[in-house]
């Protein structure tokens, strides 16, 4: 990535859980720059939300960041897409450069038969 941009729209209307693990991985970058990635939603694939549904933490270095995007209470959202913004400061090359990717993996719905552990909290 060398400029701000946005990804393709993905149709999530058939998703049974509407919950996704978002994994941002930065594999290469140069110093004195940052990367902001956000996920936006739409009901028709044309008009996008005024605010992002999810903002990942700002990245300055190589590494992986994971967050959960839960749209189970937003049935009107049928499409999602990513946007990224690059910022560069300092005296060297004015063009930012990040190498990386954003993967979204659907988290399957939990079965009602799945056993759960109960934890008792004690207050002293």
N, C-alpha and C positions, 0 to 999 in steps of 0.2 A: 504494500500500500504506500503510495506516495502522495495521495490527495484524499480529501474528504469524499465520501461516497455512500452508497446504499446498495444492499443486496436485492436479489429477486424476491418477489412475494411468494409465500408458501401457503397453500390452502390447508388449514387445520380443522375444517368443519367435520371431518370424519373421525377425528381423534376421540376415543372413548374417555380418556382421562383428562385431556386438555391441560396436562401438566408435563413440563419439559425440563430436563437437566441441560443448562446452557454452559458450555465449556469453551472458554476463550484461551487459546494457546498462542503465545508469542515466542517464536523460535529465533528471531534475529531482530536487531534494532541498532540504531546509533545513539550516541549520547545526546543529552539536552533536547529531549522530545517526549511527548506524551500521546497516548491513544485513549480516546473515549468511545465506547461501544454501547449502543442502546438498542432495544427491541421495541418496535412500533406495531400497532394493530389497526385493522380495518374490517368493516363489515362487508365491503364490496370489492376490495382490492384496488380501489382508486382513491378514496378519501381516507386519510390516515388520522389517527388520534392526534390531538393537539399536544399531548404530553406522552413521553415514552411509557410503555408498560413496565419496562425494566431497564435500569442503568447498571452496567457492570462497573466495578471499581476501576478508576483511572489507572492505566498501565504505563510504567516508565521503563521496565526491564523485562527480560525474558522470563517465562514461567507460565503457569496455568492458573486460571481463576474459574471457579464453578459457582453458579447460582441456580436457584429453582425459579422457573416461570410458571405460575399457577393461574390458569385462566378458567378454572372450573366455575367461578362465580361471574364470568363475563361471557355469557352465551352469544352476545351480539358480535364478538370478535371471531371472524371466519378466516382472516389472513394475517400473517405476521411477516415482518422483514427487519433486517438489521441495518443500522446506520452507524458510520464511524466518522470521527473527527480527529485529525492529526494536528498537533501543535508543535512548533519548532522554535527554539530560542538559541541564542549563543552566536559565536562569530564564524563558525564553519559553514558548511553547505546549508543553504537556506531551505532545501527540500527535505522534508521528513521521510523516513523509510522504516517501515515495520514489515516483518514477514511473520505471518501467523494465520490463524483461522478460527472460526466460530462454528462449533458443532452443537446442534440441539438434538437431544435424544428423548423420545417420549418415555415417560415413566408410566408403566402399566397400572391400571386401576387395582386397588387392593380388594381382595375377596373378603366378603363378610365372614367367611369361615377361617380366615387367617387368625391364628392365635395371637393374642397380644398379652404382654406382661403388664401387670399392675404394679405401680411403685407407690409405696406409702411415704409421704413426706411428714416428718416430725418437726414441730415447732417448739423450740425451747425458750 
